[in-house]
């Protein structure tokens, strides 16, 4: 997508903030059908992930689930218009929280574990209307979209956003946490073998950064889940009480627990998860690529 069309798309998304939810749903279904056909590589990744993670489903059931995933992603893109332009009060009505008190009323350093569900950006931006936080972010390959997304995430409370790199320095994150800023952390991307350990995820060995365990131990932080789900009216975000008995002395066991609990959340909302990512890109020594 060249710069002209990128700017046109960003402008169009901003204009969509006034659309009714039924209209957004119709547009999302149309966009999802186009993307399904236009980007076969992502379609292949999505179906491969679902085949690995849900072997109990038939091919037809996985296909239906994948189509629903695409609709969720398309509507999430459309909903950025609201997230980028609405007032704080409007966003609080658009993104409802369950368990927000678990975050706001706790004391000490906090890690908010927010996996890649369709409402990820909605939850992050809405949280900033209540509390200032710190997070790592992945630069988008498209600079126009990257600028728009970053500006949207910076709209409220001036959060500390640190661009992720292969050798990310976590000292700014730790300083911010010790100053009282909760760390909004995405735990479920494949960042390669170098700093990861292989632990099960839906029965597959998945390269997983053991950051939640190690950072909680260094900072003595409490850890909460933040699960953002899309609804017909907007979004609902579940924030859990602080995890019990975490971290332990066993980093691998802690990281395995993160994946096990995440798997339980995904099974509750399977069409809300971003299956388009190559979650199993890195393989244990000697294993071929699954993609």
QUIMO-V524290 format. One line per field, one symbol per residue. ss: DSSP state (@ for helix, = for strand, . for the rest). burial: I if it has 16 or more other C-alpha atoms within 10 Angstrom, else O. A space follows every 10 residues. Layout:
# QUIMO-V524290
ss: ???
burial: ???
This chain:
# QUIMO-V524290
ss: ..@@@@@@@@ @@@@@@@@.. @@@@@@@@@@ @@@@@@@@.@ @@@@@@@@@@ @@@.....@@ @@@@@@@@@@ @@@@@@@@@@ @@@@@..@@@ @@@@====.@ @@@@.....= ===...=..@ @@@@@@@... ..=====... ..@@@@@@@@ @@@......= ===....... @@@@@@@@.. .====..... .....===== =..======. @@@@@@@@@. .========= ....=====. .......... @@@@@@@@@@ @@@@@@@@.@ @@=....... .......... .
burial: OOOOOOOOOI OOIIOIIOOO IOOIIOIIIO IIOOIIOOOO OIIOIIIIII IOOIOOOOOO OIIOIIIIII IIIIIIIIII IIIIIIOIOO IIOIIIIOOI OOIOOOOOII IIIIIIIIII IIIIIIIIIO OIIIIIIOIO OOOIIOOIII OIIOIIOOII IIOOOOOOOO OOIIOIIIOI IIIIIIIIII IIIOOIIIII IIOOOIIIII IIIIIIIOII IIIIIIIIII OOOIIIIIII IIOOOIIOOO IIOIIIIIII OIIOIIOOOI IIIIIIIIII IIIOOOOOOO O
